[in-house]
Amino acid sequence: MDRRFDSLSLGAFLRTRRASLQPEDVGLRRGPRRRAQGLRREEVAQLCTMSADYFARLERGDGPQPSESVLAAIARGLRLTPDERDHVFLLAGYRASRRGLRVQHVSPGLMRVMDGLLDTPAQVMGPLGETLLQTASAVALLGEQTQYTGHARSASFRWFTDPAARERYHPGDHDKNSHINVAQLRAAITRDGPGSPAADLVDCLRGTNEEFTRLWELHEVGLGWSDTKRFVHPELGRLDLYCQLLLEPDQGQSLLIFTATPGTEDHEKLAMLKVLGTEKFTVSTD
């Protein structure tokens, strides 16, 4: 902790932000008899993945000092801008959000796009391939990817260290994907420099993974993903999907959206993914 925890000011700020948000702003439906101004506490608590009682205590100013990870969840749930996010950290007694938490903060713009893609496989990725947010359909397609910690948060790191990371991708694409992952990490080091998280991740891989070390010595640059990706789903089999990439340059984040041509078998399987994703989400939130 770097400064005083101002619980009353934090509570007042959270109340004003909650009151300024409408259900439509966060992908919720407005009921015909709704009278609440702004979001209900229960709705915000669900968006922030915490109990309504805990959030209510923070709003009243009589709750304990929230941890940095809790503040990051609040910033995401309330769709805070980067300036608002840093303000919340200051009110809670921290000088500012740490770099790692800033990278994890999904911008309000991307959050609004994600709110409109609930039935579509889509996910927000960080600058080193960290999965920051997934729709239920994306979880059904690729598996839950937001729970990892440390180097394993990077999809590129998992690609070379965890055999399970390759299971959902067509075997014919594995070698190409390895080359692309290495080239993208090389680009990240060029962008971020020595001593950066990218450099630390590469040092770890070069010291432990033979395949990565061999490909690193090729000095390949400029390799990118193709528009079409081939997946192998454990229940639906092969899916060939078009991948649309949207970039958020200020945050270094990207939004991946997976679609298929209407009328094709792959499009029908996407509809089945929606059902599978809904079932998995329902089970995980009971």
Secondary structure, DSSP 8 states (H G I E B T S, - for coil): --S---HHHHHHHHHHHHHH--GGGGT----TT---SS--HHHHHHHTTS-HHHHHHHHHT-S----HHHHHHHHHHTT--HHHHHHHHHHTT-SS--HHHHHH---HHHHHHHHTTTTS-EEEE-TTSBEEEE-HHHHHHH---S---GGGGBHHHHHHH-GGGGTTB-GGGHHHHHHHHHHHHHHHHHHH-TTSHHHHHHHHHHHH-HHHHHHHTT---S----SEEEEEETTTEEEEEEEEEEEETTTTEEEEEEE--TTSHHHHHHHHHHHHHHHHHHHHH-
